C-alpha cells in the first residue's frame, strides 16, 4: 500500500498541499479529481520523489516503510512510476528507442507496437522521433504507451487526457484496465469526472487537501455539482461544510 | 580505384583508420563510387565516375583537389572522401574546391581519421560553388586520437546560386576533439536553401570554436544553422551562429544547444542576427545548461539512473 500521511508542502510561503492524507491499496484503480490549481500534479510529483517536491511536513509510505527521503530513481526501483502531465521532447530518440529505454527494457518490436496501438497510435510511429515533429497529443500517447512497457506496481497517470481529444477517453480507460489487469495500482489524476467512472475509489482534491472521498460515481457527481465552476481559486476551502456553505447548499 | 603499389601498405592503414571513423571501406574500392583517398601530404587513391571530374595536386604539407559535377548530372552514389594521417606528429593541409554545376546533384561522405596522432595540425580550406537549382550534401565525420593532440582548422566558403541547395553536416562525437576551429560562411542567392548542422562532444580540456554564418542575400533564400555541443569535464566551447537577412522574404533560423556536464566547463554561445531588408525574417534559439530536469525525471521514473538518463539524452541529441 502507498500512503500519504499529513503531507504539507509550500512553495515560497504559498501552501500547495495541506495535511493531505491518501491511501492507495494494491491492485486497485483510483481517480484523483480536482480543478486546475488544486495541487493534483503536485501530488504526482511528490509521490514520485521529484526533488522540488519534498514535503516540509508529513511522509510518504510504501508498505509501511517511510520512503520520503528517496529520489525518483530509487522510487522507480520500488515499482512506482508517473506518466507526467507534460510529455517532454527527446530530440533524436525514436519512439521504439524511447519505449525500450535504449535497450534497457528487453522488449520486442511487436511488444512496442502493441503498447503503442493501445495508446491509439500505429506502428509507423515507432520509427519517428519523440521531438517537436510530433504534436503534444502524440507525445502524450507515446508516454502512455511507455508506462505500458514497464512492469510497475504503482502507476500514476497525471492528466492523461490533457492534449488529447474527447474521443480518446476510451483509450485512457483501456490503458488503465490493461495496467490494472496485471495487478498494477493505477492512480489517475484528472479534472474530468468522466474518467472517474473507470475507477474503484475516488478522491476529490481542493486547496491541496482531500475534501471528499468514496465511491467514484458519488464523488464525480459531487465534483460536477460543486466544482464545475470554482468560485474560490485563490482561497483555501478546508471542509465540505465550508464549501457547501459558500455554495448555499443545504445539508 | 587504383592504388599505386608503393602505397598499398599505407592504403591498408588508411582503410583501418577510415573504418574506425565509421566509413565503409568497400566503397573505396568500388569502381562505381567516386572517391579520393588522402594520406598525409599525398593522394594515394582516386576514382572518378561519369559526369564527375576530379583534378588534384600537391601543396606544401598537403594536397589540393577540385571536384566538378557536370551540368545536370545526378550522381547516384555518394562520393567518398577519405582523409587520414598515419604519423604521430605533423601538419596536413587539404584544399578542396567543389563545383556543382547547374541542375546537378551530389552527396559527399567525408571521413577524416587521425587515430594515432599526438601532435597534428589539420588545416582544411574548402570553396563550394553550387549552380542554379543544383544540390550538394556534404556529410563530414571526424575521428581524432584520444590524446587530444589534434588541432583542426577548417574554413568553408560556399556560394549557392538561384534555387540551389546546400546541406553541410559536421560530426565529431565519437572521440576527443583536441582543438577545433571551424568556420562556415554561406552566400545564398535567390530561392537558395542551406542547412548547416554541427554536432560535437568535448571531453577533458578540448577546445571548440565554431562560427557559422548565413548570408541570406537572395530574395526568398532560406537558411538554418544548428549547433549541438556537449561539453564535459573542462571543455571550452565558443559558438557563434550568424544570420544576415539582406533580401526580401529571406528567412533564417539559428539554433545552438550546449549541454554541460562537469564543474570545469567553460562554454558560451553568441547568436548574431542582422537584417538590412525589412521583409526578411530571422529567428534564433539558444540554450546552455545541464540536461533538462524534466527529461531526467521522466527517464528516472522509468528506472534509469541519472547517469544512464543523461547519456541517453546526449546520445539522442548527437544522433
Boltz contact constraints between the chains, C-beta under 6 A:
constraints:
  - contact:
      token1: [A, 48]
      token2: [B, 301]
      max_distance: 6.0
  - contact:
      token1: [A, 50]
      token2: [B, 297]
      max_distance: 6.0
  - contact:
      token1: [A, 72]
      token2: [B, 297]
      max_distance: 6.0
  - contact:
      token1: [A, 72]
      token2: [B, 300]
      max_distance: 6.0
  - contact:
      token1: [A, 72]
      token2: [B, 301]
      max_distance: 6.0
  - contact:
      token1: [A, 73]
      token2: [B, 300]
      max_distance: 6.0
  - contact:
      token1: [A, 73]
      token2: [B, 305]
      max_distance: 6.0
  - contact:
      token1: [A, 76]
      token2: [B, 301]
      max_distance: 6.0
  - contact:
      token1: [A, 76]
      token2: [B, 303]
      max_distance: 6.0
  - contact:
      token1: [A, 81]
      token2: [B, 301]
      max_distance: 6.0
  - contact:
      token1: [A, 82]
      token2: [B, 301]
      max_distance: 6.0
  - contact:
      token1: [A, 84]
      token2: [B, 298]
      max_distance: 6.0
  - contact:
      token1: [A, 88]
      token2: [B, 294]
      max_distance: 6.0
  - contact:
      token1: [A, 88]
      token2: [B, 295]
      max_distance: 6.0
  - contact:
      token1: [A, 88]
      token2: [B, 298]
      max_distance: 6.0
  - contact:
      token1: [A, 90]
      token2: [B, 316]
      max_distance: 6.0
  - contact:
      token1: [A, 91]
      token2: [B, 316]
      max_distance: 6.0
  - contact:
      token1: [A, 91]
      token2: [B, 317]
      max_distance: 6.0
  - contact:
      token1: [A, 92]
      token2: [B, 316]
      max_distance: 6.0
  - contact:
      token1: [A, 92]
      token2: [B, 317]
      max_distance: 6.0
  - contact:
      token1: [A, 92]
      token2: [B, 319]
      max_distance: 6.0
  - contact:
      token1: [A, 93]
      token2: [B, 316]
      max_distance: 6.0
  - contact:
      token1: [A, 101]
      token2: [B, 302]
      max_distance: 6.0
  - contact:
      token1: [A, 102]
      token2: [B, 312]
      max_distance: 6.0
  - contact:
      token1: [A, 150]
      token2: [B, 302]
      max_distance: 6.0
